[in-house]
């Protein structure tokens, strides 16, 4: 499926961060995203947090905060963020990243901004070993996508299991045969649920997340998704020159 490319120096990116009880962790990613030259707006969807996540977000005046009165799950929160975004390119970012830098976000955004690919995914340092061996993490929560990949199916997204959004996006990417870039993030890790909740509660939360994935697709389908995504992956050339041109164009516009 051929879609018009939304790229070039004047393309704008909305960053969406879905958060639930991430007060101890969310500030680092917010500080990077809110000050990044390629990001036009940052939206945080606080999904019913009870730990002061919203108070941390309010320390960043430029960030738009949307609050769910109760926890609805990542899929529902993502639908809220997509509906609120004003731009056609979306950078999806997990709230619990450690070691994130501006260069990491640039590496994630540049392949899509340059028009080389329609989608980009991160590959973190603590992604599962098999994903690092393959060179692609099919459940990565850090992506740059076109808004219309999700905006035309928001009712369906809201009805997904709590952690079904990545598998849903993968299905759309594969069906439309959208090219993919992988941004390697060798210094970035994601806080595990056992770290956040303790061993027993964390393991239970991990199993609930796995159960949600299996409610969206059977294991055989998940393996097939990885295979098809690998076939859509593009080799990543040097993008620094394009990023410089983007920044120069935006400085001239301002």
ZIKA-V6334 format. One record per residue. SS is DSSP state (A for helix, B for strand, O for the rest). D_CENTER is the distance of its C-alpha to the mean C-alpha in Angstrom with 2 decimals. Layout:
BEGIN
SS_D_CENTER + SS_D_CENTER
END
This chain:
BEGIN
O_22.71 + O_22.94 + O_20.88 + O_21.60 + O_19.58 + O_17.89 + O_18.23 + O_20.67 + O_21.50 + O_21.33 + O_17.96 + O_15.91 + B_12.22 + B_10.96 + B_8.27 + B_7.36 + B_7.60 + B_9.20 + B_12.02 + O_15.12 + O_17.82 + O_15.89 + O_18.69 + O_19.56 + O_16.15 + A_14.09 + A_16.39 + A_15.54 + A_11.96 + A_13.33 + A_16.21 + A_14.35 + A_12.04 + A_15.06 + O_17.38 + O_15.54 + O_17.67 + O_15.21 + O_13.37 + O_15.61 + B_14.38 + B_12.26 + B_12.15 + B_12.14 + B_12.97 + B_15.36 + B_15.90 + O_19.55 + O_19.51 + O_23.02 + O_22.69 + O_22.47 + A_18.72 + A_19.62 + A_22.36 + A_20.16 + A_17.86 + O_21.13 + O_22.05 + O_19.79 + O_21.75 + O_19.51 + O_16.57 + B_16.80 + B_16.99 + B_17.11 + B_18.75 + B_19.27 + O_22.78 + O_21.99 + O_19.22 + O_17.97 + O_15.05 + A_11.28 + A_11.89 + A_14.32 + A_12.44 + A_9.59 + A_12.68 + A_14.11 + A_11.40 + A_11.50 + A_15.27 + A_15.48 + O_13.70 + O_16.48 + O_15.05 + O_14.54 + B_11.57 + B_8.18 + B_5.63 + B_2.60 + B_3.84 + B_6.11 + O_9.59 + O_11.69 + B_11.24 + B_14.62 + O_15.90 + O_13.13 + O_14.93 + A_14.91 + A_15.69 + A_12.51 + A_10.51 + A_13.42 + A_13.26 + A_9.72 + A_10.83 + A_14.45 + A_14.70 + A_13.42 + A_15.42 + O_18.37 + O_18.42 + O_18.57 + O_15.72 + O_13.89 + B_10.58 + B_9.20 + B_7.68 + B_8.28 + B_11.43 + B_12.24 + O_15.89 + O_16.02 + O_14.28 + O_17.12 + A_20.08 + A_20.20 + A_16.69 + A_17.75 + A_21.02 + A_19.59 + O_17.20 + O_14.16 + O_11.99 + O_11.73 + O_9.83 + O_7.13 + O_4.26 + O_2.97 + B_3.81 + B_6.48 + B_8.45 + B_11.64 + O_12.01 + A_14.85 + A_12.98 + A_12.51 + A_14.98 + O_17.98 + O_17.30 + A_16.36 + A_19.43 + A_18.51 + A_14.98 + A_16.79 + O_19.21 + O_16.91 + O_17.34 + O_15.40 + O_12.95 + O_13.31 + A_10.29 + A_8.88 + A_12.55 + A_13.14 + A_10.72 + A_12.37 + A_15.65 + A_15.22 + A_14.21 + A_17.27 + A_19.53 + A_19.01 + O_19.16 + O_16.42 + O_16.45 + B_13.71 + B_13.42 + B_12.44 + B_11.99 + B_14.01 + B_13.40 + O_16.84 + O_17.01 + O_13.75 + B_13.94 + B_12.42 + O_15.15 + O_16.66 + A_17.95 + A_21.44 + A_20.97 + A_19.95 + A_22.45 + O_25.11 + A_26.09 + A_27.29 + A_24.85 + A_21.93 + A_23.19 + A_23.67 + A_20.10 + A_18.93 + A_21.38 + A_20.28 + A_16.69 + A_18.38 + A_20.68 + A_17.98 + A_16.69 + A_20.36 + A_20.94 + A_18.55 + O_19.94 + O_22.80 + A_22.53 + A_24.14 + A_21.54 + A_18.70 + A_20.73 + A_21.32 + A_17.67 + A_17.24 + A_20.42 + A_19.52 + A_16.12 + A_18.17 + A_20.65 + A_18.22 + B_17.00 + O_18.61 + O_20.24 + O_18.76 + O_21.52 + O_21.94 + O_19.86 + A_21.37 + A_24.00 + A_21.73 + A_19.78 + A_23.24 + A_24.30 + A_21.37 + A_22.27 + A_25.94 + A_25.56 + A_23.74 + A_26.37 + A_29.08 + A_27.74 + O_27.73
END
